[in-house]
Amino acid sequence: MSDRWPSLLRTAYLLTGSHHDAEDLAQGALATAYAKWGRVRRSDDVAAYVRQIMVHQHIDRFRRRTVREWLTDRLPHSPVADETARVVEHGVLLAALAALPARQRAAVVLCYFEDMTHAQVAAVLGTRTGTVRGQISRALARLRENGALADAVGRQPHPEPRTETTR
């Protein structure tokens, strides 16, 4: 657990967008893995099995939760301007990821932030490789269209493709 904790916490943070929710999610996944240790131990890749538990728990939490709580270290009536572009880009990226549907977000996080292949992502999500490719493609299209994300990285958002009809 201690060897995998930083990786699990990073993945959970990218899935949830909150340090507090990420810790809860990673701890919940480890607790579930402990309770099912006999099955987990027999798997080919224990870390992938635990990540799979974590992704499924996140998707389940996302479905059940109707009101989101956002914990912050700043009071709402005293905004503090952040001068560093990196922090701004980080926040914009997290907001853009949060706007994606849960399964698309999970596919993007596992593929691009955890450096997993499409086959590995499919195994974690319990779906086919083609489905993962489709989810990633749709997620990347939505991220490209995100104006705030485009502004943060200094480019124009991709316009919607126009279809011209011939007469």
N, C-alpha and C positions, 0 to 999 in steps of 0.2 A: 504494500500500500504506500509506504513512504517513498519508494522509488517512482511510482506512477502518479503520485499526488499532483505535482506541478502540471503534468500533461493533462490529467483529468480536470483540474481546476481551470486551466486555460480553455479547454474545449467547452466546459460548462459555462464559463464567462462569455465566450463567443456565442453560445446558444441563447443565453438568458439576457445578456447585456447588463448584469448587475452582479457585483461581487458577493453580495449577501445571498442572492438566489443561486449563484454558481456554487457557493460553498454548500448550501442545502442540497442542491442537485447532486454534486459529487459525493457528499456523505450518504445521501439516500441510495445512490447507485452502489456504493461500497457496502452498505448495510444489506441491500438486496443480494449482492454477490456473496456476502458472508452467509446469509440464510440459505442460499442455494449452492453452497461451495462444492458439494459433490458433483453437481452438473457443470459448474464453472471449471473445476479442475480438469474435467475430461475434455474440455474444448481444446482445439488446436492452438488458439491464441487467447490467453486469459485477458490480456489488455483489451483486445477487440471485443471480447464478450462483455466486459465491464462497460466499455464505451457504448455498446449496443443497448445495455440496460439503461445507461444514462440518457441516450437519445430517446428511447421509448418513454422513460419517465418524464422527460421534458415535454414531449408531445402530449402525453396524458395530462400533465399539469396545465399546459397551454389550452387544451380543450376545456378543462373543468373551470378554469379561472375566468370569471366574468369581469372582475374589477382588478386592475393591475395596481400594485403599490410600487412606488418608486422611492426608494430610500436615498437620501442625499445628505451630504455633509454641509450643505449650505442652506441657510434660511431663505425662503422665497422672497421676503421683503428686503433682503440685502444682497442683490446680485453682485457678483465679482467677475469682472472682465478678465478673461484668460488671454495673455499676450502670446502664447506659444502656438504656432500653426500646427504643430504635431498633435497637441491635445485637441485642437479643434477638428482636425482631420479624423482623429480617433473617435471623437463623439459623433461626427457625421457618419462615419463608417458603421458604428454601432447602431445608429438610428436607421440607416439604410438596411442593415441586416435585420433589425427588429421589424421593419415593415414587410419583410418577406413572410410567406406562409411557413409554418413550422417545419414541414418536410423539406421545402426548398432551402431554408436556412440551414438545416442539419446537413443537407447534401453539400452545400457550398462550404460550410465550416469544416466538415470532415475532409473534403477534397483539397481545398486550398490552404487551410490553416493547419490541418493535421497531416497534410501531404499523403493522403491515401489515394489509391487507384480507384477507378470507378467500380471495379469488381469488389474491392474491399468495402467501399461505401455501400454498395448494394447488399453485401452480406450483413453489415451493421444495421441497415434500415430494413432488412428482410424483404427486399424487392429485387427486381431484375436490373441488370446493368443498363438496358435501354431506358428504363424508367428513370434511373439516376441521371443519365445523360440528358433526358428531357427536362427533369427538374432543374438541373444545373443550367441548361440553356435558357429556360424561362427566367430563372433567378438572375442570371447575368444580364439578360435583356432588360429586366426591371431595374437593375442596378445602373446600367448604362443610361437609362432614361431619367434617373434621379438627378434633378437639377442641383440640389444641394451637394450631392456627392461630386458631381462634375465641377462645380465651383471650387470645392475644397482641393481638388487635384489640378485645377487650373485648365480645364477644357470645357468645351460646349457639350451639353447632353446630346445624345443621338436623337434626331427627330424620328417620328413615327415613319415607317416606310410608306411611301405613297404608291398607290396602284393606279395606273393610268389605263383607261379603257379606250379601245380603238373603235371607231365607228365604221 
